[in-house]
Amino acid sequence: MHPTLLKNASLVIPNAQLLINIVRQRVRQLIRGHRPLIAAPPGMGFCDVALSEVIAGKLTYEASPGIKPDNSFVPIVTFPGVHSEKKAA
């Protein structure tokens, strides 16, 4: 993994955990035979290809509905009349 690519990709996606998961999933796809979304020179590693795709704007993310933008979770709301207590077997 080239440190310059990592630094530039972290400017595009500032959340390190999110960047790691995006790159991890993309590397998994590339290992399985998916084609790169950018023109990659021969011999470039899968991780470098994934980071280059993030830098080029080819890979983005969408926040899930249960997570706020500040990475805190939304509290779970229970339905009326539903009891969360478990009965003993």
Residue frames as qw, qx, qy, qz and C-alpha x, y, z in Angstrom:
[[0.000, 0.892, 0.453, 0.000, 0.00, 0.00, 0.00],
 [0.436, 0.372, -0.002, 0.819, 1.46, 3.31, -1.06],
 [0.246, -0.495, -0.507, 0.661, 1.32, 5.98, 1.70],
 [0.055, 0.149, -0.182, -0.970, 0.63, 8.82, -0.74],
 [0.358, -0.273, -0.704, -0.549, -2.46, 7.04, -2.03],
 [0.401, -0.484, -0.732, 0.264, -3.65, 6.44, 1.52],
 [0.163, -0.368, -0.243, 0.882, -3.20, 10.11, 2.43],
 [0.198, 0.034, -0.385, -0.901, -5.08, 11.30, -0.68],
 [0.412, -0.347, -0.784, -0.309, -7.89, 8.79, -0.14],
 [0.326, -0.478, -0.641, 0.504, -8.28, 9.92, 3.47],
 [0.036, 0.209, 0.000, -0.977, -8.91, 13.44, 2.15],
 [0.393, -0.143, -0.594, -0.687, -11.83, 12.08, 0.10],
 [0.726, -0.465, -0.457, -0.219, -13.24, 9.90, 2.91],
 [0.015, -0.669, 0.484, -0.563, -12.07, 11.38, 6.24],
 [0.795, -0.382, 0.300, -0.363, -13.53, 8.62, 8.44],
 [0.046, 0.525, -0.846, -0.081, -10.73, 6.03, 8.71],
 [0.478, 0.038, 0.846, -0.233, -13.02, 3.14, 9.65],
 [0.661, 0.596, 0.271, -0.365, -15.27, 3.82, 6.70],
 [0.369, 0.737, -0.505, -0.257, -12.32, 4.08, 4.33],
 [0.198, -0.352, 0.914, -0.032, -10.94, 0.77, 5.57],
 [0.586, 0.266, 0.718, -0.266, -14.25, -1.00, 5.00],
 [0.600, 0.715, -0.010, -0.358, -14.67, 0.47, 1.51],
 [0.237, 0.666, -0.689, -0.160, -11.16, -0.55, 0.50],
 [0.369, -0.194, 0.895, -0.156, -11.55, -3.98, 2.12],
 [0.678, 0.420, 0.521, -0.303, -14.74, -4.74, 0.21],
 [0.541, 0.765, -0.208, -0.281, -13.29, -3.48, -3.07],
 [0.002, -0.561, 0.825, 0.070, -10.10, -5.55, -2.65],
 [0.543, 0.054, 0.812, -0.208, -12.29, -8.60, -2.04],
 [0.680, 0.626, 0.235, -0.299, -14.13, -7.89, -5.31],
 [0.344, 0.773, -0.493, -0.202, -10.89, -7.40, -7.23],
 [0.263, -0.371, 0.890, -0.034, -9.48, -10.68, -5.89],
 [0.621, 0.279, 0.697, -0.225, -12.62, -12.45, -7.11],
 [0.472, 0.204, 0.654, 0.555, -12.00, -11.17, -10.64],
 [0.198, 0.898, 0.362, -0.153, -13.89, -7.89, -10.96],
 [0.570, 0.470, 0.117, 0.664, -12.32, -5.38, -13.29],
 [0.309, -0.362, -0.244, 0.845, -10.81, -2.14, -11.97],
 [0.203, 0.863, 0.446, -0.121, -12.88, 1.01, -12.46],
 [0.033, 0.914, -0.264, -0.306, -9.75, 2.95, -13.44],
 [0.774, 0.530, -0.322, 0.124, -6.86, 2.28, -15.81],
 [0.665, -0.666, 0.337, 0.031, -4.41, 0.46, -13.55],
 [0.354, 0.669, -0.646, -0.100, -0.86, -0.29, -14.67],
 [0.893, -0.008, -0.450, -0.014, 0.23, -3.93, -14.57],
 [0.587, 0.080, -0.581, 0.558, 1.68, -5.00, -11.25],
 [0.228, -0.423, 0.233, -0.845, -0.30, -2.51, -9.17],
 [0.067, -0.090, -0.924, 0.366, -1.59, -4.13, -5.98],
 [0.198, -0.584, -0.741, -0.267, -5.28, -4.59, -5.28],
 [0.318, -0.701, -0.415, 0.485, -5.20, -2.22, -2.32],
 [0.201, -0.338, 0.207, 0.896, -3.52, 0.49, -4.41],
 [0.050, -0.295, -0.694, -0.655, -6.14, 0.03, -7.12],
 [0.273, -0.692, -0.668, 0.020, -8.96, 0.38, -4.57],
 [0.301, -0.631, -0.186, 0.690, -7.39, 3.51, -3.05],
 [0.136, -0.112, 0.435, 0.883, -6.92, 4.99, -6.54],
 [0.127, -0.497, -0.743, -0.430, -10.59, 4.34, -7.27],
 [0.294, -0.746, -0.488, 0.344, -11.56, 6.21, -4.10],
 [0.269, -0.462, 0.106, 0.838, -9.31, 9.13, -5.07],
 [0.039, 0.083, 0.615, 0.783, -10.80, 9.22, -8.59],
 [0.453, 0.096, 0.226, -0.857, -14.32, 9.36, -7.14],
 [0.520, 0.054, -0.737, -0.430, -15.33, 5.98, -8.56],
 [0.478, -0.309, -0.801, 0.187, -16.11, 4.54, -5.12],
 [0.258, -0.451, 0.157, -0.840, -18.51, 6.28, -2.78],
 [0.171, -0.185, -0.907, 0.337, -20.59, 5.28, 0.21],
 [0.421, -0.504, -0.316, -0.685, -24.10, 5.74, 1.48],
 [0.155, -0.261, 0.688, -0.659, -24.84, 6.04, 5.18],
 [0.287, -0.319, -0.899, -0.088, -27.15, 3.40, 6.58],
 [0.336, -0.667, -0.284, -0.601, -30.37, 4.66, 8.19],
 [0.744, -0.580, -0.320, 0.088, -29.32, 3.53, 11.68],
 [0.642, -0.237, -0.085, 0.724, -26.18, 5.66, 11.87],
 [0.044, 0.966, 0.141, -0.213, -26.03, 9.44, 12.24],
 [0.577, 0.740, -0.174, 0.299, -23.37, 11.41, 10.33],
 [0.137, -0.783, 0.504, -0.339, -21.40, 11.90, 13.56],
 [0.495, 0.226, -0.836, 0.067, -21.06, 8.07, 13.88],
 [0.279, -0.072, 0.726, -0.625, -23.40, 7.79, 16.88],
 [0.084, -0.245, -0.932, -0.255, -26.24, 5.31, 16.69],
 [0.455, -0.306, -0.156, -0.821, -29.89, 6.21, 16.59],
 [0.348, -0.121, 0.790, -0.491, -31.75, 4.73, 19.58],
 [0.191, -0.173, -0.904, -0.341, -33.99, 1.77, 18.78],
 [0.476, -0.084, 0.187, -0.855, -37.67, 2.52, 19.23],
 [0.119, 0.115, 0.983, -0.072, -39.88, -0.37, 20.34],
 [0.318, -0.342, -0.578, -0.669, -43.38, -0.86, 19.04],
 [0.469, -0.307, 0.339, -0.755, -46.23, -0.20, 21.46],
 [0.897, -0.120, 0.112, -0.411, -47.42, -3.31, 23.27],
 [0.841, 0.301, -0.420, 0.158, -44.25, -5.29, 22.56],
 [0.632, -0.732, 0.250, -0.048, -42.38, -6.52, 25.59],
 [0.481, 0.662, -0.568, 0.085, -38.65, -7.09, 25.27],
 [0.481, -0.473, 0.676, -0.296, -38.45, -9.36, 28.31],
 [0.527, 0.211, -0.790, -0.231, -37.65, -12.98, 27.55],
 [0.838, -0.352, 0.080, -0.408, -39.52, -15.79, 29.26],
 [0.315, -0.485, 0.814, -0.058, -37.62, -18.56, 31.01],
 [0.551, 0.193, -0.714, -0.387, -37.59, -21.89, 29.21]]
